[in-house]
Amino acid sequence: MSASMLSLGERIGRELARGNIDRIVVEGEKGYGVLVACGTEAVLLVLASAAVK
């Protein structure tokens, strides 16, 4: 699912003429998720609780 989210984010960036996407941040009531492409075949997903600083 994280690869799909990154792909969708990249497509949105192109459609809105924002250039290449560096990261995608998802903020929810229970915390955060940060997606970053690591090369052409890897995705880094970091999950953190809402209490993180």
PDBQT receptor file of N, H, CA, C and O in Angstrom, charges set to zero:
ATOM      1  N   MET A   1       0.820  -1.182   0.000  1.00  0.00    +0.000 N 
ATOM      2  CA  MET A   1       0.000   0.000   0.000  1.00  0.00    +0.000 C 
ATOM      3  C   MET A   1       0.869   1.254   0.000  1.00  0.00    +0.000 C 
ATOM      4  O   MET A   1       0.521   2.240  -0.648  1.00  0.00    +0.000 OA
ATOM      5  N   SER A   2       1.994   1.234   0.715  1.00  0.00    +0.000 N 
ATOM      6  H   SER A   2       2.277   0.432   1.242  1.00  0.00    +0.000 HD
ATOM      7  CA  SER A   2       2.839   2.425   0.768  1.00  0.00    +0.000 C 
ATOM      8  C   SER A   2       3.409   2.769  -0.606  1.00  0.00    +0.000 C 
ATOM      9  O   SER A   2       3.524   3.948  -0.939  1.00  0.00    +0.000 OA
ATOM     10  N   ALA A   3       3.767   1.768  -1.410  1.00  0.00    +0.000 N 
ATOM     11  H   ALA A   3       3.673   0.810  -1.140  1.00  0.00    +0.000 HD
ATOM     12  CA  ALA A   3       4.258   2.037  -2.768  1.00  0.00    +0.000 C 
ATOM     13  C   ALA A   3       3.165   2.665  -3.618  1.00  0.00    +0.000 C 
ATOM     14  O   ALA A   3       3.438   3.547  -4.432  1.00  0.00    +0.000 OA
ATOM     15  N   SER A   4       1.928   2.216  -3.433  1.00  0.00    +0.000 N 
ATOM     16  H   SER A   4       1.706   1.499  -2.772  1.00  0.00    +0.000 HD
ATOM     17  CA  SER A   4       0.804   2.803  -4.170  1.00  0.00    +0.000 C 
ATOM     18  C   SER A   4       0.580   4.254  -3.764  1.00  0.00    +0.000 C 
ATOM     19  O   SER A   4       0.300   5.101  -4.613  1.00  0.00    +0.000 OA
ATOM     20  N   MET A   5       0.700   4.543  -2.473  1.00  0.00    +0.000 N 
ATOM     21  H   MET A   5       0.927   3.855  -1.784  1.00  0.00    +0.000 HD
ATOM     22  CA  MET A   5       0.533   5.922  -2.000  1.00  0.00    +0.000 C 
ATOM     23  C   MET A   5       1.613   6.831  -2.572  1.00  0.00    +0.000 C 
ATOM     24  O   MET A   5       1.336   7.962  -2.969  1.00  0.00    +0.000 OA
ATOM     25  N   LEU A   6       2.842   6.333  -2.610  1.00  0.00    +0.000 N 
ATOM     26  H   LEU A   6       3.068   5.414  -2.287  1.00  0.00    +0.000 HD
ATOM     27  CA  LEU A   6       3.930   7.133  -3.157  1.00  0.00    +0.000 C 
ATOM     28  C   LEU A   6       3.722   7.379  -4.644  1.00  0.00    +0.000 C 
ATOM     29  O   LEU A   6       3.949   8.487  -5.129  1.00  0.00    +0.000 OA
ATOM     30  N   SER A   7       3.293   6.360  -5.363  1.00  0.00    +0.000 N 
ATOM     31  H   SER A   7       3.108   5.459  -4.968  1.00  0.00    +0.000 HD
ATOM     32  CA  SER A   7       3.020   6.497  -6.792  1.00  0.00    +0.000 C 
ATOM     33  C   SER A   7       1.907   7.505  -7.044  1.00  0.00    +0.000 C 
ATOM     34  O   SER A   7       2.014   8.337  -7.945  1.00  0.00    +0.000 OA
ATOM     35  N   LEU A   8       0.856   7.436  -6.265  1.00  0.00    +0.000 N 
ATOM     36  H   LEU A   8       0.769   6.760  -5.533  1.00  0.00    +0.000 HD
ATOM     37  CA  LEU A   8      -0.254   8.379  -6.397  1.00  0.00    +0.000 C 
ATOM     38  C   LEU A   8       0.205   9.802  -6.074  1.00  0.00    +0.000 C 
ATOM     39  O   LEU A   8      -0.179  10.748  -6.763  1.00  0.00    +0.000 OA
ATOM     40  N   GLY A   9       1.014   9.957  -5.043  1.00  0.00    +0.000 N 
ATOM     41  H   GLY A   9       1.326   9.189  -4.484  1.00  0.00    +0.000 HD
ATOM     42  CA  GLY A   9       1.548  11.275  -4.694  1.00  0.00    +0.000 C 
ATOM     43  C   GLY A   9       2.385  11.862  -5.817  1.00  0.00    +0.000 C 
ATOM     44  O   GLY A   9       2.303  13.058  -6.098  1.00  0.00    +0.000 OA
ATOM     45  N   GLU A  10       3.195  11.019  -6.464  1.00  0.00    +0.000 N 
ATOM     46  H   GLU A  10       3.261  10.048  -6.235  1.00  0.00    +0.000 HD
ATOM     47  CA  GLU A  10       4.009  11.482  -7.583  1.00  0.00    +0.000 C 
ATOM     48  C   GLU A  10       3.129  11.924  -8.749  1.00  0.00    +0.000 C 
ATOM     49  O   GLU A  10       3.411  12.926  -9.406  1.00  0.00    +0.000 OA
ATOM     50  N   ARG A  11       2.073  11.175  -8.994  1.00  0.00    +0.000 N 
ATOM     51  H   ARG A  11       1.844  10.361  -8.460  1.00  0.00    +0.000 HD
ATOM     52  CA  ARG A  11       1.144  11.544 -10.069  1.00  0.00    +0.000 C 
ATOM     53  C   ARG A  11       0.451  12.867  -9.755  1.00  0.00    +0.000 C 
ATOM     54  O   ARG A  11       0.312  13.717 -10.634  1.00  0.00    +0.000 OA
ATOM     55  N   ILE A  12       0.022  13.043  -8.524  1.00  0.00    +0.000 N 
ATOM     56  H   ILE A  12       0.135  12.352  -7.810  1.00  0.00    +0.000 HD
ATOM     57  CA  ILE A  12      -0.615  14.302  -8.116  1.00  0.00    +0.000 C 
ATOM     58  C   ILE A  12       0.362  15.457  -8.276  1.00  0.00    +0.000 C 
ATOM     59  O   ILE A  12      -0.021  16.533  -8.737  1.00  0.00    +0.000 OA
ATOM     60  N   GLY A  13       1.623  15.244  -7.898  1.00  0.00    +0.000 N 
ATOM     61  H   GLY A  13       1.933  14.371  -7.524  1.00  0.00    +0.000 HD
ATOM     62  CA  GLY A  13       2.637  16.287  -8.050  1.00  0.00    +0.000 C 
ATOM     63  C   GLY A  13       2.808  16.709  -9.500  1.00  0.00    +0.000 C 
ATOM     64  O   GLY A  13       2.956  17.895  -9.793  1.00  0.00    +0.000 OA
ATOM     65  N   ARG A  14       2.788  15.743 -10.403  1.00  0.00    +0.000 N 
ATOM     66  H   ARG A  14       2.668  14.780 -10.165  1.00  0.00    +0.000 HD
ATOM     67  CA  ARG A  14       2.894  16.066 -11.833  1.00  0.00    +0.000 C 
ATOM     68  C   ARG A  14       1.659  16.809 -12.318  1.00  0.00    +0.000 C 
ATOM     69  O   ARG A  14       1.776  17.806 -13.030  1.00  0.00    +0.000 OA
ATOM     70  N   GLU A  15       0.477  16.334 -11.940  1.00  0.00    +0.000 N 
ATOM     71  H   GLU A  15       0.382  15.523 -11.362  1.00  0.00    +0.000 HD
ATOM     72  CA  GLU A  15      -0.775  16.953 -12.382  1.00  0.00    +0.000 C 
ATOM     73  C   GLU A  15      -0.905  18.395 -11.893  1.00  0.00    +0.000 C 
ATOM     74  O   GLU A  15      -1.454  19.241 -12.599  1.00  0.00    +0.000 OA
ATOM     75  N   LEU A  16      -0.409  18.675 -10.708  1.00  0.00    +0.000 N 
ATOM     76  H   LEU A  16       0.038  17.987 -10.135  1.00  0.00    +0.000 HD
ATOM     77  CA  LEU A  16      -0.499  20.016 -10.142  1.00  0.00    +0.000 C 
ATOM     78  C   LEU A  16       0.740  20.858 -10.456  1.00  0.00    +0.000 C 
ATOM     79  O   LEU A  16       0.890  21.969  -9.948  1.00  0.00    +0.000 OA
ATOM     80  N   ALA A  17       1.621  20.322 -11.293  1.00  0.00    +0.000 N 
ATOM     81  H   ALA A  17       1.500  19.420 -11.705  1.00  0.00    +0.000 HD
ATOM     82  CA  ALA A  17       2.852  21.011 -11.698  1.00  0.00    +0.000 C 
ATOM     83  C   ALA A  17       3.689  21.433 -10.485  1.00  0.00    +0.000 C 
ATOM     84  O   ALA A  17       4.187  22.557 -10.432  1.00  0.00    +0.000 OA
ATOM     85  N   ARG A  18       3.839  20.527  -9.516  1.00  0.00    +0.000 N 
ATOM     86  H   ARG A  18       3.434  19.614  -9.560  1.00  0.00    +0.000 HD
ATOM     87  CA  ARG A  18       4.627  20.804  -8.323  1.00  0.00    +0.000 C 
ATOM     88  C   ARG A  18       6.010  20.178  -8.402  1.00  0.00    +0.000 C 
ATOM     89  O   ARG A  18       6.804  20.345  -7.477  1.00  0.00    +0.000 OA
ATOM     90  N   GLY A  19       6.322  19.471  -9.467  1.00  0.00    +0.000 N 
ATOM     91  H   GLY A  19       5.677  19.335 -10.219  1.00  0.00    +0.000 HD
ATOM     92  CA  GLY A  19       7.633  18.845  -9.608  1.00  0.00    +0.000 C 
ATOM     93  C   GLY A  19       7.700  17.495  -8.911  1.00  0.00    +0.000 C 
ATOM     94  O   GLY A  19       6.677  16.895  -8.579  1.00  0.00    +0.000 OA
ATOM     95  N   ASN A  20       8.926  17.032  -8.697  1.00  0.00    +0.000 N 
ATOM     96  H   ASN A  20       9.756  17.520  -8.966  1.00  0.00    +0.000 HD
ATOM     97  CA  ASN A  20       9.128  15.735  -8.050  1.00  0.00    +0.000 C 
ATOM     98  C   ASN A  20       8.742  15.800  -6.574  1.00  0.00    +0.000 C 
ATOM     99  O   ASN A  20       8.980  16.802  -5.901  1.00  0.00    +0.000 OA
ATOM    100  N   ILE A  21       8.152  14.735  -6.093  1.00  0.00    +0.000 N 
ATOM    101  H   ILE A  21       7.958  13.921  -6.640  1.00  0.00    +0.000 HD
ATOM    102  CA  ILE A  21       7.739  14.636  -4.695  1.00  0.00    +0.000 C 
ATOM    103  C   ILE A  21       8.910  14.141  -3.851  1.00  0.00    +0.000 C 
ATOM    104  O   ILE A  21       9.507  13.115  -4.178  1.00  0.00    +0.000 OA
ATOM    105  N   ASP A  22       9.250  14.843  -2.777  1.00  0.00    +0.000 N 
ATOM    106  H   ASP A  22       8.765  15.677  -2.512  1.00  0.00    +0.000 HD
ATOM    107  CA  ASP A  22      10.319  14.421  -1.874  1.00  0.00    +0.000 C 
ATOM    108  C   ASP A  22       9.814  13.428  -0.835  1.00  0.00    +0.000 C 
ATOM    109  O   ASP A  22      10.480  12.440  -0.526  1.00  0.00    +0.000 OA
ATOM    110  N   ARG A  23       8.625  13.706  -0.301  1.00  0.00    +0.000 N 
ATOM    111  H   ARG A  23       8.085  14.509  -0.552  1.00  0.00    +0.000 HD
ATOM    112  CA  ARG A  23       8.049  12.823   0.728  1.00  0.00    +0.000 C 
ATOM    113  C   ARG A  23       6.554  13.049   0.800  1.00  0.00    +0.000 C 
ATOM    114  O   ARG A  23       6.040  14.080   0.367  1.00  0.00    +0.000 OA
ATOM    115  N   ILE A  24       5.877  12.080   1.346  1.00  0.00    +0.000 N 
ATOM    116  H   ILE A  24       6.294  11.242   1.697  1.00  0.00    +0.000 HD
ATOM    117  CA  ILE A  24       4.443  12.190   1.582  1.00  0.00    +0.000 C 
ATOM    118  C   ILE A  24       4.226  11.997   3.079  1.00  0.00    +0.000 C 
ATOM    119  O   ILE A  24       4.705  11.025   3.664  1.00  0.00    +0.000 OA
ATOM    120  N   VAL A  25       3.506  12.923   3.691  1.00  0.00    +0.000 N 
ATOM    121  H   VAL A  25       3.117  13.713   3.216  1.00  0.00    +0.000 HD
ATOM    122  CA  VAL A  25       3.235  12.857   5.119  1.00  0.00    +0.000 C 
ATOM    123  C   VAL A  25       1.737  12.661   5.311  1.00  0.00    +0.000 C 
ATOM    124  O   VAL A  25       0.921  13.407   4.769  1.00  0.00    +0.000 OA
ATOM    125  N   VAL A  26       1.395  11.645   6.091  1.00  0.00    +0.000 N 
ATOM    126  H   VAL A  26       2.057  11.039   6.531  1.00  0.00    +0.000 HD
ATOM    127  CA  VAL A  26      -0.005  11.378   6.429  1.00  0.00    +0.000 C 
ATOM    128  C   VAL A  26      -0.148  11.650   7.922  1.00  0.00    +0.000 C 
ATOM    129  O   VAL A  26       0.549  11.052   8.742  1.00  0.00    +0.000 OA
ATOM    130  N   GLU A  27      -1.052  12.556   8.264  1.00  0.00    +0.000 N 
ATOM    131  H   GLU A  27      -1.618  13.042   7.598  1.00  0.00    +0.000 HD
ATOM    132  CA  GLU A  27      -1.260  12.926   9.656  1.00  0.00    +0.000 C 
ATOM    133  C   GLU A  27      -2.647  12.474  10.079  1.00  0.00    +0.000 C 
ATOM    134  O   GLU A  27      -3.645  12.866   9.474  1.00  0.00    +0.000 OA
ATOM    135  N   GLY A  28      -2.709  11.655  11.112  1.00  0.00    +0.000 N 
ATOM    136  H   GLY A  28      -1.898  11.337  11.603  1.00  0.00    +0.000 HD
ATOM    137  CA  GLY A  28      -3.979  11.164  11.619  1.00  0.00    +0.000 C 
ATOM    138  C   GLY A  28      -4.090  11.407  13.112  1.00  0.00    +0.000 C 
ATOM    139  O   GLY A  28      -3.143  11.881  13.740  1.00  0.00    +0.000 OA
ATOM    140  N   GLU A  29      -5.220  11.090  13.670  1.00  0.00    +0.000 N 
ATOM    141  H   GLU A  29      -5.988  10.705  13.160  1.00  0.00    +0.000 HD
ATOM    142  CA  GLU A  29      -5.429  11.349  15.104  1.00  0.00    +0.000 C 
ATOM    143  C   GLU A  29      -4.528  10.497  15.993  1.00  0.00    +0.000 C 
ATOM    144  O   GLU A  29      -4.266  10.869  17.136  1.00  0.00    +0.000 OA
ATOM    145  N   LYS A  30      -4.051   9.359  15.486  1.00  0.00    +0.000 N 
ATOM    146  H   LYS A  30      -4.264   9.057  14.557  1.00  0.00    +0.000 HD
ATOM    147  CA  LYS A  30      -3.189   8.487  16.286  1.00  0.00    +0.000 C 
ATOM    148  C   LYS A  30      -1.711   8.631  15.957  1.00  0.00    +0.000 C 
ATOM    149  O   LYS A  30      -0.877   7.963  16.568  1.00  0.00    +0.000 OA
ATOM    150  N   GLY A  31      -1.371   9.502  14.991  1.00  0.00    +0.000 N 
ATOM    151  H   GLY A  31      -2.049  10.045  14.495  1.00  0.00    +0.000 HD
ATOM    152  CA  GLY A  31       0.039   9.695  14.688  1.00  0.00    +0.000 C 
ATOM    153  C   GLY A  31       0.298  10.041  13.240  1.00  0.00    +0.000 C 
ATOM    154  O   GLY A  31      -0.583  10.521  12.525  1.00  0.00    +0.000 OA
ATOM    155  N   TYR A  32       1.536   9.785  12.819  1.00  0.00    +0.000 N 
ATOM    156  H   TYR A  32       2.251   9.396  13.399  1.00  0.00    +0.000 HD
ATOM    157  CA  TYR A  32       2.009  10.202  11.510  1.00  0.00    +0.000 C 
ATOM    158  C   TYR A  32       2.590   9.027  10.740  1.00  0.00    +0.000 C 
ATOM    159  O   TYR A  32       3.061   8.050  11.323  1.00  0.00    +0.000 OA
ATOM    160  N   GLY A  33       2.545   9.141   9.426  1.00  0.00    +0.000 N 
ATOM    161  H   GLY A  33       2.162   9.934   8.953  1.00  0.00    +0.000 HD
ATOM    162  CA  GLY A  33       3.239   8.231   8.538  1.00  0.00    +0.000 C 
ATOM    163  C   GLY A  33       3.970   9.075   7.514  1.00  0.00    +0.000 C 
ATOM    164  O   GLY A  33       3.389   9.987   6.926  1.00  0.00    +0.000 OA
ATOM    165  N   VAL A  34       5.249   8.775   7.298  1.00  0.00    +0.000 N 
ATOM    166  H   VAL A  34       5.721   8.034   7.776  1.00  0.00    +0.000 HD
ATOM    167  CA  VAL A  34       6.049   9.517   6.329  1.00  0.00    +0.000 C 
ATOM    168  C   VAL A  34       6.605   8.516   5.317  1.00  0.00    +0.000 C 
ATOM    169  O   VAL A  34       7.257   7.541   5.690  1.00  0.00    +0.000 OA
ATOM    170  N   LEU A  35       6.340   8.768   4.033  1.00  0.00    +0.000 N 
ATOM    171  H   LEU A  35       5.810   9.560   3.730  1.00  0.00    +0.000 HD
ATOM    172  CA  LEU A  35       6.820   7.914   2.950  1.00  0.00    +0.000 C 
ATOM    173  C   LEU A  35       7.877   8.652   2.152  1.00  0.00    +0.000 C 
ATOM    174  O   LEU A  35       7.697   9.813   1.783  1.00  0.00    +0.000 OA
ATOM    175  N   VAL A  36       8.990   7.964   1.888  1.00  0.00    +0.000 N 
ATOM    176  H   VAL A  36       9.136   7.021   2.188  1.00  0.00    +0.000 HD
ATOM    177  CA  VAL A  36      10.080   8.543   1.107  1.00  0.00    +0.000 C 
ATOM    178  C   VAL A  36      10.576   7.475   0.137  1.00  0.00    +0.000 C 
ATOM    179  O   VAL A  36      10.819   6.337   0.538  1.00  0.00    +0.000 OA
ATOM    180  N   ALA A  37      10.728   7.836  -1.136  1.00  0.00    +0.000 N 
ATOM    181  H   ALA A  37      10.531   8.760  -1.462  1.00  0.00    +0.000 HD
ATOM    182  CA  ALA A  37      11.299   6.913  -2.116  1.00  0.00    +0.000 C 
ATOM    183  C   ALA A  37      12.795   6.788  -1.853  1.00  0.00    +0.000 C 
ATOM    184  O   ALA A  37      13.483   7.785  -1.631  1.00  0.00    +0.000 OA
ATOM    185  N   CYS A  38      13.289   5.556  -1.879  1.00  0.00    +0.000 N 
ATOM    186  H   CYS A  38      12.730   4.747  -2.059  1.00  0.00    +0.000 HD
ATOM    187  CA  CYS A  38      14.721   5.278  -1.700  1.00  0.00    +0.000 C 
ATOM    188  C   CYS A  38      15.209   4.552  -2.947  1.00  0.00    +0.000 C 
ATOM    189  O   CYS A  38      15.326   3.327  -2.952  1.00  0.00    +0.000 OA
ATOM    190  N   GLY A  39      15.487   5.292  -3.979  1.00  0.00    +0.000 N 
ATOM    191  H   GLY A  39      15.392   6.287  -3.975  1.00  0.00    +0.000 HD
ATOM    192  CA  GLY A  39      15.868   4.690  -5.248  1.00  0.00    +0.000 C 
ATOM    193  C   GLY A  39      14.632   4.331  -6.046  1.00  0.00    +0.000 C 
ATOM    194  O   GLY A  39      13.535   4.813  -5.762  1.00  0.00    +0.000 OA
ATOM    195  N   THR A  40      14.815   3.480  -7.051  1.00  0.00    +0.000 N 
ATOM    196  H   THR A  40      15.706   3.089  -7.281  1.00  0.00    +0.000 HD
ATOM    197  CA  THR A  40      13.703   3.133  -7.931  1.00  0.00    +0.000 C 
ATOM    198  C   THR A  40      12.900   1.940  -7.449  1.00  0.00    +0.000 C 
ATOM    199  O   THR A  40      11.792   1.712  -7.934  1.00  0.00    +0.000 OA
ATOM    200  N   GLU A  41      13.434   1.168  -6.498  1.00  0.00    +0.000 N 
ATOM    201  H   GLU A  41      14.334   1.354  -6.104  1.00  0.00    +0.000 HD
ATOM    202  CA  GLU A  41      12.745  -0.059  -6.094  1.00  0.00    +0.000 C 
ATOM    203  C   GLU A  41      12.501  -0.176  -4.601  1.00  0.00    +0.000 C 
ATOM    204  O   GLU A  41      12.151  -1.256  -4.125  1.00  0.00    +0.000 OA
ATOM    205  N   ALA A  42      12.674   0.897  -3.852  1.00  0.00    +0.000 N 
ATOM    206  H   ALA A  42      12.958   1.774  -4.239  1.00  0.00    +0.000 HD
ATOM    207  CA  ALA A  42      12.484   0.818  -2.404  1.00  0.00    +0.000 C 
ATOM    208  C   ALA A  42      11.742   2.047  -1.893  1.00  0.00    +0.000 C 
ATOM    209  O   ALA A  42      11.886   3.153  -2.414  1.00  0.00    +0.000 OA
ATOM    210  N   VAL A  43      10.945   1.815  -0.857  1.00  0.00    +0.000 N 
ATOM    211  H   VAL A  43      10.828   0.916  -0.434  1.00  0.00    +0.000 HD
ATOM    212  CA  VAL A  43      10.190   2.880  -0.201  1.00  0.00    +0.000 C 
ATOM    213  C   VAL A  43      10.439   2.776   1.298  1.00  0.00    +0.000 C 
ATOM    214  O   VAL A  43      10.354   1.686   1.866  1.00  0.00    +0.000 OA
ATOM    215  N   LEU A  44      10.742   3.888   1.938  1.00  0.00    +0.000 N 
ATOM    216  H   LEU A  44      10.811   4.773   1.477  1.00  0.00    +0.000 HD
ATOM    217  CA  LEU A  44      10.903   3.929   3.388  1.00  0.00    +0.000 C 
ATOM    218  C   LEU A  44       9.625   4.497   3.984  1.00  0.00    +0.000 C 
ATOM    219  O   LEU A  44       9.190   5.586   3.610  1.00  0.00    +0.000 OA
ATOM    220  N   LEU A  45       9.025   3.762   4.912  1.00  0.00    +0.000 N 
ATOM    221  H   LEU A  45       9.378   2.877   5.216  1.00  0.00    +0.000 HD
ATOM    222  CA  LEU A  45       7.830   4.202   5.621  1.00  0.00    +0.000 C 
ATOM    223  C   LEU A  45       8.174   4.306   7.101  1.00  0.00    +0.000 C 
ATOM    224  O   LEU A  45       8.604   3.328   7.714  1.00  0.00    +0.000 OA
ATOM    225  N   VAL A  46       7.984   5.487   7.672  1.00  0.00    +0.000 N 
ATOM    226  H   VAL A  46       7.635   6.281   7.174  1.00  0.00    +0.000 HD
ATOM    227  CA  VAL A  46       8.232   5.709   9.097  1.00  0.00    +0.000 C 
ATOM    228  C   VAL A  46       6.892   6.013   9.751  1.00  0.00    +0.000 C 
ATOM    229  O   VAL A  46       6.163   6.898   9.302  1.00  0.00    +0.000 OA
ATOM    230  N   LEU A  47       6.567   5.281  10.810  1.00  0.00    +0.000 N 
ATOM    231  H   LEU A  47       7.158   4.562  11.176  1.00  0.00    +0.000 HD
ATOM    232  CA  LEU A  47       5.341   5.501  11.569  1.00  0.00    +0.000 C 
ATOM    233  C   LEU A  47       5.716   6.056  12.945  1.00  0.00    +0.000 C 
ATOM    234  O   LEU A  47       6.648   5.567  13.583  1.00  0.00    +0.000 OA
ATOM    235  N   ALA A  48       4.991   7.068  13.394  1.00  0.00    +0.000 N 
ATOM    236  H   ALA A  48       4.233   7.464  12.876  1.00  0.00    +0.000 HD
ATOM    237  CA  ALA A  48       5.258   7.683  14.687  1.00  0.00    +0.000 C 
ATOM    238  C   ALA A  48       3.939   8.002  15.377  1.00  0.00    +0.000 C 
ATOM    239  O   ALA A  48       2.941   8.305  14.722  1.00  0.00    +0.000 OA
ATOM    240  N   SER A  49       3.945   7.931  16.698  1.00  0.00    +0.000 N 
ATOM    241  H   SER A  49       4.755   7.685  17.229  1.00  0.00    +0.000 HD
ATOM    242  CA  SER A  49       2.730   8.247  17.456  1.00  0.00    +0.000 C 
ATOM    243  C   SER A  49       2.478   9.753  17.435  1.00  0.00    +0.000 C 
ATOM    244  O   SER A  49       3.345  10.534  17.042  1.00  0.00    +0.000 OA
ATOM    245  N   ALA A  50       1.305  10.139  17.855  1.00  0.00    +0.000 N 
ATOM    246  H   ALA A  50       0.601   9.505  18.174  1.00  0.00    +0.000 HD
ATOM    247  CA  ALA A  50       0.938  11.555  17.883  1.00  0.00    +0.000 C 
ATOM    248  C   ALA A  50       1.761  12.332  18.912  1.00  0.00    +0.000 C 
ATOM    249  O   ALA A  50       1.838  13.558  18.831  1.00  0.00    +0.000 OA
ATOM    250  N   ALA A  51       2.370  11.651  19.869  1.00  0.00    +0.000 N 
ATOM    251  H   ALA A  51       2.308  10.655  19.935  1.00  0.00    +0.000 HD
ATOM    252  CA  ALA A  51       3.139  12.306  20.916  1.00  0.00    +0.000 C 
ATOM    253  C   ALA A  51       4.564  12.647  20.497  1.00  0.00    +0.000 C 
ATOM    254  O   ALA A  51       5.269  13.333  21.237  1.00  0.00    +0.000 OA
ATOM    255  N   VAL A  52       4.996  12.191  19.345  1.00  0.00    +0.000 N 
ATOM    256  H   VAL A  52       4.423  11.634  18.744  1.00  0.00    +0.000 HD
ATOM    257  CA  VAL A  52       6.389  12.420  18.904  1.00  0.00    +0.000 C 
ATOM    258  C   VAL A  52       6.624  13.904  18.622  1.00  0.00    +0.000 C 
ATOM    259  O   VAL A  52       5.714  14.616  18.200  1.00  0.00    +0.000 OA
ATOM    260  N   LYS A  53       7.844  14.357  18.858  1.00  0.00    +0.000 N 
ATOM    261  H   LYS A  53       8.584  13.779  19.202  1.00  0.00    +0.000 HD
ATOM    262  CA  LYS A  53       8.196  15.762  18.599  1.00  0.00    +0.000 C 
ATOM    263  C   LYS A  53       9.170  15.835  17.446  1.00  0.00    +0.000 C 
ATOM    264  O   LYS A  53       9.594  16.926  17.065  1.00  0.00    +0.000 OA
TER     265      LYS A  53
